[in-house]
Amino acid sequence: MPELPEVETVRRGLAPVMEGAVIERAEVNRPDLRWPLPERMAERLTGARVTALRRRSKYILADLDSGETLLIHLGMSGRMLISGTMLGQFHHDHPAPQKHDHVVLHMQGGARITFNDARRFGAMDLMPTGGAHALLAGLGPEPFGNDFNEPYLAARLAGRRTPIKSALLDQRIVAGLGNIYVCETLFRARISPLTLAGDLAETAVHGLVPIIREVLAEAIEAGGSSLRDFRQANGELGYFSKHFQVYDREGDPCETPGCRGTVTRTVQSGRSSFWCPACQS
């Protein structure tokens, strides 16, 4: 599932084509994705101007001058692909329509944005701009926001008898973190994913905040991590996976200088945790 860096990478790729542009024509080629699509979706999108393109947690939000916001969730295999415009030094011509092109936005100026989702685990919805949505309800602060700070995280973790890995995956505590980047964060912080959140020393908790931001910023700079289906909006791969220190490296030697440990995989609540028992105690 794409995490915050992948979604932010897609948002940044879409912004030059979408922000300020009119959706001249919207095609909706099926009635549902993971859930039913909103009624009259094509009609409501056609003619609307995108005033801003935002991200909240793992969701892209396109604010429209119609007073509605298009909510986009990529799911496991969803892709937002741009064609018919210049991206950097490359011109991406319109490809032939594909079987899983479920929603197509024909933008002012000739660009086309296609939501392709072979597994249909993604989602789209329309909501009042500034209004509430069930998928966004209860989300914690953004990792780069001022509300996510050392005192806040210490207060949220205090007394919790759940492993720190599970606590950081809880979207009510911090929005956007997923399995990959929590594994990488805990490795850099030298914290075992098995440690109970409430047992962490205050200094360890405070140290997590800058490391979380550092890992996410590096991943965004690298265009996210390409695992299975993820692609950037220009169709390119994300390259942060080349910098994984523990994730998906079970059995490899630990990269910490002087450490003789081996990366181990432990299953926690059905999710794989990759870590070095010698470094992360």
C-alpha positions as CSV (number, residue, x, y, z in Angstrom):
1,M,0.0,0.0,0.0
2,P,1.5,3.4,-0.9
3,E,2.5,5.3,2.1
4,L,3.0,9.1,2.7
5,P,6.1,9.5,0.5
6,E,4.5,7.7,-2.5
7,V,1.3,9.7,-2.2
8,E,3.2,13.0,-1.8
9,T,5.3,12.1,-4.8
10,V,2.2,11.5,-6.9
11,R,0.7,14.8,-5.7
12,R,3.7,16.7,-6.6
13,G,3.7,15.1,-10.1
14,L,0.1,16.0,-10.6
15,A,0.2,19.6,-9.3
16,P,1.8,21.3,-12.3
17,V,-0.9,19.8,-14.6
18,M,-3.9,20.0,-12.3
19,E,-3.6,23.1,-10.1
20,G,-5.3,26.1,-11.7
21,A,-6.5,24.0,-14.7
22,V,-10.1,23.2,-15.7
23,I,-11.3,19.6,-16.1
24,E,-12.7,20.0,-19.6
25,R,-14.1,16.5,-19.6
26,A,-14.3,13.6,-17.1
27,E,-14.8,10.0,-18.1
28,V,-16.0,7.5,-15.5
29,N,-15.9,4.1,-16.9
30,R,-17.4,2.0,-14.2
31,P,-19.8,2.5,-11.2
32,D,-17.3,1.5,-8.5
33,L,-13.8,1.0,-7.4
34,R,-13.3,-0.3,-3.8
35,W,-16.6,1.4,-3.0
36,P,-19.3,2.9,-5.3
37,L,-18.3,6.1,-7.0
38,P,-20.3,9.2,-6.3
39,E,-23.5,9.8,-8.3
40,R,-23.1,11.9,-11.4
41,M,-19.3,12.0,-10.8
42,A,-18.4,12.8,-14.5
43,E,-21.0,15.6,-14.6
44,R,-19.8,17.1,-11.3
45,L,-16.2,17.1,-12.4
46,T,-16.6,18.3,-15.9
47,G,-16.0,22.1,-16.2
48,A,-14.6,22.4,-12.6
49,R,-11.3,24.2,-12.0
50,V,-8.8,22.7,-9.6
51,T,-7.9,25.4,-7.2
52,A,-5.5,23.4,-5.0
53,L,-4.1,19.9,-4.8
54,R,-3.4,18.8,-1.2
55,R,-2.5,15.6,0.6
56,R,-3.9,14.4,3.9
57,S,-2.2,11.2,5.2
58,K,-2.4,8.7,2.3
59,Y,-5.1,10.6,0.4
60,I,-4.8,13.2,-2.4
61,L,-7.4,16.0,-2.2
62,A,-8.2,18.1,-5.3
63,D,-10.2,21.2,-4.3
64,L,-12.5,22.4,-7.0
65,D,-14.1,25.8,-7.6
66,S,-17.5,24.1,-7.5
67,G,-17.2,23.9,-3.7
68,E,-16.4,20.2,-3.8
69,T,-13.2,18.2,-3.2
70,L,-12.2,15.1,-5.1
71,L,-10.7,12.6,-2.7
72,I,-8.3,10.0,-4.2
73,H,-6.9,6.9,-2.6
74,L,-4.5,4.8,-4.7
75,G,-5.1,1.6,-2.9
76,M,-2.7,-1.3,-3.6
77,S,-2.4,-1.0,-7.4
78,G,-3.9,2.4,-8.3
79,R,-1.9,4.7,-10.5
80,M,-2.4,8.4,-11.5
81,L,-0.7,8.7,-14.9
82,I,-0.2,11.9,-16.9
83,S,0.0,12.0,-20.7
84,G,-0.1,14.6,-23.4
85,T,2.2,17.1,-21.7
86,M,5.8,17.9,-21.0
87,L,7.2,16.5,-17.8
88,G,10.7,17.7,-17.3
89,Q,12.6,16.9,-20.5
90,F,10.2,14.3,-21.7
91,H,6.9,14.5,-23.7
92,H,4.4,11.8,-22.7
93,D,2.0,11.1,-25.6
94,H,-1.5,9.8,-24.9
95,P,-1.3,6.0,-24.7
96,A,-4.1,3.7,-26.1
97,P,-6.9,3.2,-23.5
98,Q,-6.3,0.3,-21.2
99,K,-8.7,-2.2,-19.7
100,H,-8.3,-0.8,-16.1
101,D,-8.5,2.9,-17.0
102,H,-11.4,3.6,-14.7
103,V,-11.4,7.4,-14.4
104,V,-9.9,9.7,-17.0
105,L,-9.6,13.5,-16.6
106,H,-9.1,15.5,-19.8
107,M,-7.5,18.7,-18.6
108,Q,-7.4,22.2,-20.1
109,G,-4.3,22.5,-22.3
110,G,-4.4,18.9,-23.6
111,A,-3.1,16.9,-20.6
112,R,-4.8,13.7,-19.7
113,I,-4.8,12.2,-16.2
114,T,-5.7,8.5,-16.0
115,F,-6.6,6.6,-12.8
116,N,-5.7,3.0,-13.6
117,D,-6.3,0.3,-11.0
118,A,-6.2,-3.3,-11.9
119,R,-7.3,-4.6,-8.5
120,R,-9.8,-1.9,-7.8
121,F,-8.6,-1.4,-4.2
122,G,-8.4,2.4,-4.8
123,A,-11.2,4.8,-4.1
124,M,-12.5,8.2,-5.3
125,D,-15.2,10.3,-3.7
126,L,-16.5,13.9,-3.8
127,M,-17.0,15.8,-0.6
128,P,-17.8,19.4,0.4
129,T,-14.5,21.4,0.5
130,G,-13.6,21.8,4.1
131,G,-16.1,19.3,5.2
132,A,-15.8,16.0,7.0
133,H,-15.3,12.6,5.3
134,A,-15.3,9.2,7.0
135,L,-11.9,8.2,5.6
136,L,-10.3,11.3,7.1
137,A,-12.0,11.2,10.5
138,G,-9.8,10.7,13.5
139,L,-6.5,11.0,11.7
140,G,-3.6,12.2,13.7
141,P,-1.3,15.1,12.8
142,E,0.9,15.2,9.8
143,P,4.5,14.2,10.5
144,F,5.8,17.5,9.0
145,G,3.2,19.6,10.8
146,N,3.8,21.7,13.9
147,D,1.3,19.7,15.8
148,F,3.5,16.6,15.6
149,N,6.2,17.3,18.1
150,E,8.1,15.7,21.0
151,P,5.6,16.6,23.8
152,Y,2.7,15.4,21.7
153,L,4.2,12.1,20.8
154,A,5.4,11.5,24.4
155,A,1.8,12.1,25.6
156,R,0.3,9.8,23.1
157,L,2.7,6.9,23.8
158,A,2.7,7.3,27.6
159,G,1.3,4.2,29.3
160,R,0.5,2.3,26.0
161,R,1.0,-1.4,26.3
162,T,1.2,-2.0,22.6
163,P,4.5,-2.4,20.7
164,I,6.0,0.8,19.4
165,K,5.8,-0.6,15.8
166,S,2.0,-0.9,16.1
167,A,1.7,2.5,17.8
168,L,3.5,4.3,15.0
169,L,1.3,2.5,12.5
170,D,-1.8,3.8,14.3
171,Q,-3.1,6.6,12.0
172,R,-4.8,8.2,15.0
173,I,-1.4,9.0,16.5
174,V,0.4,10.1,13.3
175,A,-1.0,10.2,9.8
176,G,0.6,8.6,6.8
177,L,3.2,6.3,8.3
178,G,3.2,2.7,7.0
179,N,5.1,-0.5,7.4
180,I,8.2,0.4,5.3
181,Y,9.0,3.7,6.9
182,V,8.3,2.7,10.5
183,C,10.8,-0.2,10.0
184,E,13.4,2.2,8.7
185,T,12.6,4.8,11.4
186,L,13.0,2.3,14.3
187,F,16.3,1.0,12.8
188,R,17.8,4.5,12.7
189,A,16.5,5.2,16.2
190,R,18.0,1.9,17.5
191,I,14.6,0.9,19.0
192,S,13.3,-2.7,18.8
193,P,9.9,-3.0,17.2
194,L,8.9,-5.3,20.0
195,T,9.4,-2.6,22.7
196,L,6.2,-1.5,24.4
197,A,5.5,2.1,23.5
198,G,4.9,3.0,27.2
199,D,8.3,1.6,28.2
200,L,10.3,3.9,26.0
201,A,12.5,6.5,27.7
202,E,11.5,10.1,27.1
203,T,14.7,10.8,25.3
204,A,14.0,7.9,22.9
205,V,10.5,9.1,22.2
206,H,11.7,12.7,21.6
207,G,14.4,11.3,19.2
208,L,11.7,9.6,17.1
209,V,10.2,12.9,15.8
210,P,13.2,14.2,13.8
211,I,14.1,10.6,12.6
212,I,10.5,10.1,11.2
213,R,10.8,13.4,9.4
214,E,14.3,12.6,8.1
215,V,13.2,9.2,6.7
216,L,10.1,10.5,5.1
217,A,11.9,13.5,3.5
218,E,14.6,11.3,2.1
219,A,11.9,8.9,0.6
220,I,10.0,11.8,-1.0
221,E,13.3,13.2,-2.5
222,A,13.9,9.7,-4.0
223,G,10.4,9.5,-5.4
224,G,9.1,7.0,-2.9
225,S,9.6,3.2,-2.9
226,S,8.6,1.1,-5.9
227,L,7.2,-2.2,-4.5
228,R,4.9,-4.1,-6.8
229,D,2.6,-1.6,-8.5
230,F,3.7,1.8,-7.4
231,R,4.7,4.3,-10.1
232,Q,5.1,8.1,-10.0
233,A,2.7,10.2,-11.9
234,N,5.1,10.3,-14.8
235,G,5.3,6.5,-14.9
236,E,8.8,6.4,-13.4
237,L,9.9,4.1,-10.5
238,G,10.6,5.4,-7.0
239,Y,14.1,4.8,-5.9
240,F,14.1,4.9,-2.1
241,S,14.0,1.1,-2.0
242,K,17.6,1.2,-3.1
243,H,18.3,2.8,0.3
244,F,16.5,0.4,2.5
245,Q,18.6,-0.5,5.5
246,V,16.3,-3.2,7.0
247,Y,13.0,-3.4,5.1
248,D,12.8,-6.5,2.9
249,R,16.4,-7.4,3.8
250,E,15.8,-10.5,5.9
251,G,19.1,-12.4,6.3
252,D,21.3,-9.6,5.1
253,P,24.2,-8.3,7.3
254,C,23.3,-5.2,9.3
255,E,24.7,-2.1,7.7
256,T,25.6,-0.4,11.0
257,P,29.4,0.0,11.1
258,G,30.9,-2.6,13.5
259,C,27.7,-4.5,14.0
260,R,27.8,-8.2,13.3
261,G,24.1,-8.7,13.5
262,T,21.7,-9.9,10.8
263,V,18.5,-8.4,9.6
264,T,15.6,-10.4,11.0
265,R,11.9,-10.6,10.1
266,T,9.3,-10.8,12.8
267,V,5.6,-10.9,12.2
268,Q,3.6,-8.5,14.3
269,S,-0.2,-8.3,14.0
270,G,0.1,-9.9,10.5
271,R,2.7,-7.4,9.3
272,S,6.4,-8.1,8.8
273,S,8.8,-6.1,10.9
274,F,12.4,-6.0,9.7
275,W,15.1,-5.2,12.3
276,C,18.5,-6.0,13.6
277,P,18.3,-7.5,17.1
278,A,21.9,-6.7,17.8
279,C,21.4,-2.9,17.2
280,Q,17.8,-2.4,18.2
281,S,17.4,-3.4,21.8
